[in-house]
Amino acid sequence: MSSISILGEAQLRTLVPLDLAAIEQVEAAFRSLATEAVAMPPVLRLDIPEYAGEVDVKTAYLPRFESFAIKVSPGFFNNPTLGLPSLNGLMLVLSARTGLTEAVLLDNGYLTAVRTAAAGAVAARWLSKRNATRVAVIGAGEQARLQLKALMLVRDIEHVTVWARDPNRAARFAQDIKGVRCEVADSVNHALKHADIAVTTTPGSEPLIRAHDLHPGLHITAMGSDAEHKNELAPAVFKAARYICDRLQQTRVLGELHHAIDAGVVAADATFAELGQVIAGQATGRASDADVTICDLTGTGAQDTAIAALAIARAREAGAGTIFNNDVTL
């Protein structure tokens, strides 16, 4: 008899809040990418343009976990007109020893949102100035809010500037932020002008940050470019900043690096440090407070397996979830 735990979004929100433990779990996953024999295949992607839909499938095996996750992450961007959320998804958790299904996490994309925000906090922890207090948020959706929440767990943020294509959404974002001063910028340049940290969180396909927006000491976490057509940083930015990524083989295809290579600004075979290598002490991140740093986050299967492992561990501790007994035929 094979027992499968089934957990829904409400349970997973209780079990896996966006907290320091989640950030530490994701940070450890980045370190594993640099120090362990992680198996992580390229992202499987399906586009359904007639419905403004895209589906990513990510997975990874990390030797320190007894199971691994396969995450299916749809994004259908016309859904709000139907009264439906744009993002959805689920994770399947399988035994790394037997391949049997151990759990189905029907999170509707929640765990992806948490691990993505946690990754932004990890990037800022390792690459921004330690005394960073001012942040610019580019975009005003759910991930923008979560990125700021996670960032405030690792840096003492005192001031936030938000810019979004829709000024009304930016205004709502500013009104909703509690405990820190938040103002709306009328341009990306205005938002970044005095920022120590900038986080880009849009699904845009045209560059938002250009070389003239940079200044000494700035750190940029770019997490919106997770598909070939998405782009938030102008290629010229690469000439003026120290570039770090989550996984080089991915950012050459999906990330901001992909666009810099296509523009001829960066050689196709250029090598850059990965965030896990910085965490493990194998590569240099920020060398001085005057550096401009970029962390290109496209999202990895290692993060998905790590956050799923945290969810499963907490579910077992709490006795949470519905058990489905699935007969195994021998």
N, C-alpha and C positions, 0 to 999 in steps of 0.2 A: 504494500500500500504506500503510495506517494502522497504526502501531505503538503499542500500548497497554501501558503498564507495570502489572503487577499486583503489589501488595505486601500481605503478610499482617500480622497483629498482631505476631507475634514480631519481624519485621524492623522494623516501625515503632517498636516499643518501643526497639530499639537505635538507630535513626536519630534519633528525636525524644524524648530524655529530658526530664523536667521540670527545666530548668536556666535560667540567666540568659538564654541565647540565645532560648529559647522565650518567656520573659517579655518580652524586648525586641521580639520579633516581634509579639506580641499588643498591646503598648503602641503600636507603630507603626500597627497596624490601627485602634486607637482614634483616634489622631491623624489618620489618613486620613479618618475619618468627619467630622471637623471642618474639614478643609482641602482635600479633594479631591472631585471629582464622583463619589462612590460611588453605585452603583446597588444598592439593597438592598430587595427587596420584603418585605411582611409575612410573618410565619411561617405556613406551611401546617401545619395541625394536624388529626390524625385521632384520635378517641377510640374505643376498643373496650371499653366498660365491662364487658361480661360476662366478659372475661378480664383485667380491671384493666390494660388496655393503652392506651398513648398513643404516637403517632408524630408527631414534628416534622420538617419539612423546611425547611432554611435555606440561603440562598445570598447571595452578594454579588459584585459586580464592583468591584475596586479598580484604578484606572488604572495604578498602578505595577507591577502584576503582569501577566504575559503570559497567565495562565490564571485560571480561577475554579473554585470548588468548589461542588458541590451536595451537601449533607449530609443523610442520612436517619438519624434518631435514634429508634429505638423504645425504649420503657420498658414492660416487662410485669412488674408488681410481685407477681404470684403465682408467678413463675418459681422463686424459691428453694424452694418446696414441691415442685417438679419436679426439683430438683437442677440448675437452670439459672440463669445470671446474669440480673438484672433488666434490665440495660442492654445494648444492642447497637448496631449501626449500621455504616455505611460512607460513604465519600465518593467521588463521581465528580469527576474533574478534567478540565475541558474547555478548549480553546484559546479565549482571548478574541478572537482574530483570525478563526478559521475555524469555531469551534464543534465541532470534532472532539474526540472523547474521547482524552485523553492518558494517563490513569491511572485505575485503580480501587484505592482504598485500603480494603482489607478489615480495618479496624482494630478491629472489634467495640466501637466506642465509645471506644477508648483516646485518640484524638486529641481528641475532645470533652472527655474528662476532663482532659487536659493543658491545653488552651486555657482551660477554665473555671477551673482552679486558677491558671493564669498571670494571668487577668483579675483574680482576687482579689488577687494580689500587686501588680498594677498599681494597683488601687484603694487598697490600703494604702500603697503608695509615695507616692502623690500626696495622700492625704487623712488619713492618721493622723499623729500627732505623730512627729517624727523620732527622738525618744528613747523611743519605745514599746518596752516590754520584756515586758509581760504580755498574754496573749491568752486569750480565752474561745472555745471551739469548741462550737457547739450542733449536735449530731448526731455520730455516731461511725462513719459508713460510709466507703466508699472516698474520696468527695469531701472529707470532713472531714480525712482523713489527707493528701490531696494539697494541700488548701488550707493546712494547717499547714506542709507541706514547702516550698511555694512562698513562703509568708510569711516563713519563716526565711531565705530568700535575699535579702530586701530589708529586714529589720529584725532587730536583735539580740535575739531572743526569749529570755527567761530563765525564764519560768514560764508554764505552760499549765493551764487549768482546762477540763474537758470535762463537758458534760451531754448525756444522751440519754434518750429515753423508756424504753429498756431499760438498766437499770443494769449488767447483765452486759456489754453491748457497750461501755458507757463504761469499765468496768473493764479490758476487754481493750485498748481504745484506750490507756488510761493506761499499761498494762504494756508496750505495744509501742513507745511513744515513747522514743527514745534521745537522749541528749545534752542533755536539758532536763528540769527537774522538771515533772511532770504529775500533777495530782490530780483526783479525781472530785467534781463538785458535786452536791448533792442537790436543787437547783432552778436554774432559769435565773437568778433574781435572785442567788443565791449565786455562780454562774459569772461574772456580769458585775460583781460588786461592786467588784473592784479592777482590772478589765481596762482596758487602753489600747485594745485592738482586740477586737472580737467578730466572729465569722464564723458565719453561720447556714447550715446545709447540709442541711436536712430537706425532705421532700416534704409537710409538714403543711398542713392546711387551716384551722387555727385559730391565732390569734396566740400567739407564744411570748414576745416581748419587748414590754413595756408601758412607758408613760411613766415610771412610778416606778422602772424598772430603769436609767434613764439617769443619767449623771453627767458633769460637765464634763470635756472632754478625750477622751471616748470616740469611737471610730470603729467603725461597724458596716458590714460587708460582707454584704449580704443576697443570697444567690444561689440560694435554694431556690424562690422564687416565679416559676417559668417557665411557668406555665399559669394560666388564669383562676381556677381553684378553689384554687390554692395561696396560702398566706398565712403569714408568719412575724412580721410587725410589726403591732402594733395601730395603727389610724389616728391615735390621739392622739399617737403618737410624732412625727408630722409637725409638730406645733405646737412641739416642743422641739428640733428638729434642723435642720441644713443638709442639704438633700436634693440628691444628684447621681445620675444614672442612666447606663446604657450607651446607651440610645436612647429618647428621650422618646415617640416614637410607639408603641414596644413596651410601655413600662412603664405607659402609660395603659390598655393592654388586658390585659396579662399580669402586670405586676409588683406590687410593694407599693403603688405609686401608684394603681393600679386600685382597690384596696380603700379607700384614703383618699378617693378621689373618690366611690365608691359610698356611703361613710359621711357624705358632706357636709362632711368636714373640709378638703378641698382642692377648689377650683373645677375643673371639667372642662377649662377652657381655660388653667389656670395653667401658666406656663412655668418650667422649671428648667434648670440647666446640665447638660450631658452630660460624661462623663468625658473624652472626646476634646477638648472645648473647654477643660477645665482643663489638660490636658496641653499643648495648643497655646497656652496663655496668653490665651485668649479669654474666660475666665470664672474667677471666684474659687472655689477649693475650700475648704480650711481657712484661715480668716483669723487664727486665734489658737489657742494651745494649749488654751484654755477651750472652744472650739467642740465641739459634738456633731455629727458628720457621719455621713451614711448614703450608701452607694453601692448602688443597686438594680441588680443584674446579672441580666438575663433571658437573656443569651447572644445573640450576633449572628452573622449570616452572614459579616460582615467578619472575625470571629475565625476562622471555619472556613476561609475562603479563605486567610487568612494562615498558619495552621498547616499547611494542605495544601501551600502554596507552599514552606514550610520543609522539609517531608517530601520533596517532589519534588526540590528542589535537592540535598538530602543523598543521596537515592537515586541521582541521576545522578553525583554525585561518587564514590560508593562502588561504582557499577556494580551496584546492588542491584535486585532485582525480577525477575519473570518477564515476558518480552516476548511479547505476543500480537499476531500480525500479522493484521489484519482488512482484507480486501480492500474497496476503495472502488469502487463502480460509478459511472462518469461518464456 
